[in-house]
Amino acid sequence: MKKIILLSVFLLTGLFLSQIIPGLLGTNYAGIKHSLDNLMFVCLAYIMINVGREFELDKKRWKNYVKDSAIAMLAAATPWIIIAFYFMFLLPSSEWSNWNAWKENLLLSCFAAPTSAGILFTMLAAAGLKNVWVYQKTQVLAIFDDLGTILLLIPLQFFMVGLKWQLFIIVFIVAGLLIFGWKKLGYYTLNQSAAMLIIYSIGLVFICSSIYSVSKKLFDGGIHIEVLLPAFILGIVMKTTHHHPNEDTRIEQKQHKNNITQIIRRLTHPSSPAETELISDIISYFFMFLVGINTPLFVGDLHNISETSSITASQPMFEWGTIIWHVIIVTLLSNIGKMIPVLFYRDKNILERLALSIGMFTRGEVGAGIIIIALGYNLGGPILIIALLSLVLNLVLTGGFVMIVKKISLQVYGKTLSKDTYI
């Protein structure tokens, strides 16, 4: 629960500072923002690598995952479509026939699609649900849910930039990454210490940025590969490593006690689980702060809608009472859209299916990453603020969602909750 509160606080703090810092720094802000953008994408790559590391499947049983993947992708697409229509409702009626308005809202509303796998797994396990069907099935659906959201970004990119030949190269690269990820799932024994994961993240951001910079100089438009998929694929091809504290202690005792040796050891030996979790949490907090601080100006006289390049960003800001009302409605609708799993798995109790669906309500870093991608296309305005605050509200409610899941599970499983019969 502490992590969820801190994620919300850091996001809101960044959102608050985003309205102050540009005015204080003036012309110096552009250079600082470029550095913050790079840091933000490094954090996002780190998060997505960890999401990929959670993706553990038995390829021999791939047919068993077909139904799960279809349900998960439907659970991702349903809230996306619902919120896209709702965001269109917030625009003037004259924009309903404008394809540009539709494609902007289709991208921005995608924040509602992914489930926060990391937050969800941690809280369900802490609630004592690790051995029940709800946890095991949620583990599969949440990962496929995130993967479906990442794949959803491909057609959305087509919508945003138009049908250009560069997009066919992007599709070729994406297809190659997916094939490579499936064939080499859990194949490579790579160092998975927190320090090395950060280095991998920096490398991925550098590669994606270099491809775009070089291709932009060679021809108009450039080839823009979002870091989400490469980072996710890197995570799934890693063979999961397990930490052995006693072994690490013996290794450390054999080494010289100096700073250089300790730095080298950190880069070449896996961190302890507690240390890795702490670093991952810090990176998540920093990422949410950067998401907030990258929000365009939406208060005061500095918000000049005549200079915006998108329909959503050109909309006048709503009153705060109106914004709060829409935040509540968007949060409610997006979670109703996540109720898709309750319609399937008919061999299970209705309460189990309900608990599974409520477990999918959690949102977090991946949804924030979608908002960052939307910002890259100059989207903004009141709809962006509603999306961000809805993300915050859902984070605050996550603890309640997990408690509901636990209460329902206790009703279903009773005293057998801790046994393995429901795996």
N, C-alpha and C positions, 0 to 999 in steps of 0.2 A: 504493500500500500504506500510505503514511503517513496518508492520509485515513481509511482504514478503521480503523487502529489508534486514531487520535484520536477517531473517532466512538464506538468501543467504550469508550474511557477516559472520555469525557465522560458517556456514558450511565451507566456504573458509578459515577462520581463523584457524579452527581446522585442515583442510587439510594441510595448510602451516606448522603449528606447529608439525604435525605428522612426518615431515621430519627432524625436528631439535631436538626435545625433546629426542628421543631414544639415539642419540649420546651424548647429554649433560649428561644424567642420567646414562648411561652405564648399569651395572648389577642391579641398583636400579629400573630401569624402569619396570621390570616384576611385582614387587609387586604393584607399582602404577597403572599399566595397569589393574590388576585384580580388583582394587577398582573402576577404571573408568568404567570397563565393567559392574559391578554391578549397578553403578549409571545410566549408559546408559539404562539398562533394566528396572530400576525403572521408569525412564522418559518415556520409551516406553509403559510400563504398564499403566501409568497415561494417556497418550495420547489415548490409545486404550479403556480405561474405558470411556473416554469422547466421543469417536466415538460410543461406544455402547449406551451411554445415548441419543444420537441423533436418535437412532433406535426406532421410535415410529410407530407401526402398529396397525390397527384394525383387530384382529384375526378373527372376524366374516366375514370379507371381504377378507379372505386369497386368494380366487380364483382370485381376482382382481390383486393380486401381482405376480401371476405366470408368466404372460407375462413380467412384469417389471423386475423380478429377472432374467429371461432368457436373456433378452436384456442386462442387466447390466453385467452379467457374460460373455456374448459374447463380450461386450465392454472391459472387463478386459482381456480376453484370446487373442483377436486379436492383440493388440500391443505387448503382451508378445511373441507370436509366431513369429511375424514379426521381433522383435528385436533379438530373439534367433537365427534366420536364419542369420541376419546381423552380429551378433557377431561370428557366425561360419565362415562367409565370411572373417573375420579379422584374423582367424587362418590359419596356413599353410594348403595347400590342402590335405596333408597326414593325417590330423586330422579329415577329414570329415567322415571317416569310423570308427572313434574311439568313442565308446559309452560314455566313460568317459568325453570326450570333450563336447559331446552333453548335458549330464546331468548337467555339470558345467554351461554351458551357459544358459540352461533352467532355472536354479535357479537364476543366476545373472540377466538375462533379465526380471525376474518377477518384478523388480523395476518399470517397465513401466506400470504395470497393474492397480494399485489402483489410484483412484481419491482422492485428499485431501478434504474430506468433510468439515472439520472445516473451512479451508481457503475459500472454495467456498461459503458456506452458508453465512459467514460473509460479503464477498465482494458483493455478489448478493443482499443481504438485504440492504447494504449501498448504492447500486446503485439504490434503489427504486423499485426492482423487486419482492418484497416478495409476492405480490398479484397476480402474473401472472402464467400461466400454466407452463412456462419454469422453474421457481423457484421450484414450487411444484413437478414437475416431476423429476427435477435434484436432489431434496432432497431424493427422493426414490431411484433413480438409483445409486447415489454416495454411499449410505450406502450398498446397495446390491453389488455394485462394490467392496467395501472393504471386505465385507464378502466373496465374491467369491475368492478374492485374498488370504485370510487367508485359505480357504478350499483348494486352489490350492497348498498350501505348503505341504499338506499331501502326495499326490503322489510324489512330488518333494523330500520329505524326504526318501521315498521308493527308489527312484533313487539313492540318495546320499549314503545311508548306506547299500543298498542291502536288499534282502528279509530275514529278521531275525524275530524270534518269538517275540522279543520285540515290533516290529512295530504293531503287532496285538493288543497288549495291548494299544498302542498309539491310534489306530483306535477305540478301545472300549471306551477309555476315551474321545476322540473327539466326538464320536457319543453320549455318555452320556451327555456331555456338551451342545451339540446342542439341544438335546431333552429337557433337563432341561431349557435351555434358552427360547425355544419356549413355553413350558408349563407355565413358570413363568415370561413371558414377562411383565415388568412394575409392578411386584407383590409386591416386598419388599420395605418398607419405610425405607430406610437407610439414615444415615447422609451423605450429599453430599457436605460438606464444603471442601474447597481446602485442608485443613490440613488432613481431614479424607481420602480424595482420595489418598493423598500421603501415608498414613498409609496402605490403602488397597493395593497400588502398591508395597510397600515394602514387605507386607505379601505374595503377589502372587509370587514375585521374589524369596523369601525365600522358599516357598513351591515347586516351580518348580526346584530350585537348589538342595533342599534337596532330592527330588525324584530321581534326576539324580545321586547325590553323593552316596546315600544309595544303589540304584540299581546297580551302577557301582562296588561297593564293593562286592555285593552279586553274580553278574555274569558279564561276559564280555560284554562290549558295553554300558550297562545302558539304562534307559528309559528317553529320552530327550523330555520334553514337552515345546514347545515354549510358551512364556508368552503372545503372541498376542491373541490367542483364549480365554484362561481363563479370561483375562482382558476384552475383548470384551463382553463375556457372563455376567460377573459381571455388566458391564455397562447396558446391555439391561434388566436385571432383576430388576434394580432399578426403583422405581416409581419416575417420574420426579417431583421435588419439586420446588415450586415457592417462591421467596424471598419477604418478606413484610417488608420494611424498618422501618415503624413506630412501628411495633410489636417488631422488634429487638431492637429499641431504648428504648422502655419501659422496655424490659428485662435487657438491659445494665444499665439503671438507677437504677434498684433495686439491682444491684450487688455491692459488695465492689470494690473500685478502687485500686486494687493492682495487681501486675504482675501475681501472681499465678492464681487469679480469671480470669484474661484476657486470660491466656493460656488455662485454662479449658474451658472457653466460646468458644474460637476459635475451640476447638476440638469437642464441643457438639452442636454448632449452625452453620447453614449455613452461609457462607460468603456472602457479598453483591455481586451482579452481576459484578460490576466493579472490586472488589477485586479478585473474582474468575477468571475473564478474564485475569487480570494482572498476577496472579500466573501461569495460564495455558500458557500464552505467554512466561513467563520467563522459564518455564520448556521446552517448545518447542525450544526456542533459545539454551538452555543448551544441549538439546538432539542433535540438529543439530551440535553443536560444538563437542560433544563427538563422533558423527558419523565420522566427519572429522578427529579428532585426533586419531581414531582407524584405519585409513587407513594405510596399510603396506607401507614400504619404497619403493619409486619408482624413486628416483633421487640419484645420487652420487654412490660411490663405495660400499655402504652398502647393495645395492640390489643384493644379491647373489642368482641367480636363480637356482643354483645347489642344494640348500638346501630346495627348495620349494616342497610341496607335492601335487600340483595340476597342471593341464595342463595350465590353464589360467594364474596362477601366474608365470609360468616358461617362459612365452613369453617375449622377449626383449622389452624394452620400445620404443614407437614411438617418432618421432620428434614432438615438440609441435605444429607445423603447421598442421601436420597430425592429431594429437589428436583433435584439434579445429574443423577441417573439419568433422571428424567422430562425434563429439558432435553435430554439427548442423544437420547432416543427421539423427542421432539417435533420436534427439528431434523431427524432422519433421516426421519421420516414426511412432514414438510412438503416435503422435497426430493424424496422419491420421488413425491409428488403432482405435482411440477413436471416429471416425465418424460413428460408427455402428448405433447409434440411428436415424440418418437421414434416414435410410432405413425402419424404422418402423413408427408407429403412423401415418398412411396414412390419418387419418381423420383430421389431423392438417396441417396447412400451411407449405410449404417447408421451409420458413424462421424460423418458430418456431422450426422445427426439427433441422435446422442448428444451431440455437442459443443453443438448448439443447446439441448438440454434442460438440460445442466449449466450453460450460460450463464444460464439463467433462475433458477438457485438464489439469486442475490444478493438480499438483503433490505436495507432501510435506512429512510429517513425516512418513506416512505409507510406502511410497516407500523407504525412508531412512532406515526404520526398516528392509525391505527385504534385503537391502545391508548389514546390520549388520549381519543378519542370514547367508548370503553368506560368509562374513568374518569368521564366525565361522567354516566354512568348508575349510578354508585356500585358498579361491579363491582370485585372485588379478590380477596383471599385468595391461597392458594398457586398457584392457576391463573394469576393475573395475573403473579406473580413468575416462574413457569416460562415464560410467554410472553415477558417482557422478557429473561430470560437466554438464551432460545433465539434471540432477535433478536441479542443480543450475540455468541453463539457463531457464528451464521451470518455475521456481519460479519467475525469473526476468520478464518473459513474462506474468505472471498471470494477472497483472493489465490490460495489453492490451487485453487479452482474455475477461475479464469481461466487458471492455468498448465496445468491439465488440458485446457482447451479449446484452448490454443495447441499443446500436444503432439499432440493428436488432429488438429488442423488441419495440422500439419507432416507427419503421416503421410499425410493425404489429398492435400494440395496440393504437398508437397515444395518443390522449388526455385521453383515458380511462385507461391508465397505472395504475393509482392509485386506480381504482375501483375494486370491488370484483368479477366482472362478469367472470374473467378468472381464478379463483381458481380451 
